[in-house]
């Protein structure tokens, strides 16, 4: 191995020790370190009806230019609102309560569009609006969203932590009367962890770079392949079937779900040739036995749509579901028996 290759391997090992996961192989500078300029960032538009981000090229939207029009400025704020709105609706405070939840758990809030305020003549209390803070007239402040605009009264408003500027998006809580929204408190839309975002949108590469999918979202397959490489007999004599779950890359809300994309599992399949990536649900035929595999958080959905929630609240006693985290059932096809198992923390 030449000196340049040795230096590359040393750099790779150093980064691994600092917690960054790369394949233990000769590193390519093009893949390890990538600079993405503003003109190369992939551009997506959120489609509300489909609840997913679609590439602008697919939608026929032309690339942006330095000398834009007035419509481009309006589109900028409209798209910013759409992104913040869909993210805020996923927050625990704004998701609909599950059927059978306790009063403390069912304390949820509803976002109201500005057209909801403008369309009523009665007094509305305890209203929360997501909108852009703007000054359409000198000394008069307004809230604006894609459905309309209304004047706001800030005399009694309390501002939470942060710097609130003109044209920033805020969550405003208050009451509406006589064509005026009286704000009691201002806050910013809640942030969302990347892990939560990925659970909804899979491995879409929003960031840019040479990879067609998000490098960060590549579902720990590299680590698993390295772990299995230490047991060559197990790799040669076993079949590994991977059924995509709700948090894996792909259409998480659509069933049946196709297999995990090849772009994510290509390297894994090279190291574990006996692996099989299939759909969810899927069927397995083992000798004369017919087995159906379905991965889904079915307990939550059943509780949400239950006609009558169990009075004792002890769901596992009304269905064969695990009681604690990391517990699961093991099926032994040879004896047709099911055993309880658990991964200790």
Buried (B, 14 or more C-beta within 10 A) or exposed (E): EEEEEEEBBEBBEEBEEEEEEBBEEEBEEEEEEBEEEEEEEBBBBBEEEEEBBBEBEEEEBEEEEEEEEEEEEEBEBBBBBBBBBBBBEBBEEBEEEBBBBEEEEEEEBEBBBBBBBBEEEEEBEEBBBBBBBBEEEEEEBBBBBBBBBBEBBBEEBEEEEEEEEEEBBBBBBBBBBEEBBBBBBBBBBBEBEEEBBBBBBBBBBEEBBEBEBBBEBBBEBBEBBBEBEEEEEEBEEEEBEBBBBBBBBBEBEEEEBEBBBEBBBEBBBEBBEBBBBBBBBBEBEEEEEEEEBEBEEEEEEBBBEBEEBEEEEEBEEEEEEBEEEEEEEEEEEEEEEEEEEEEEE
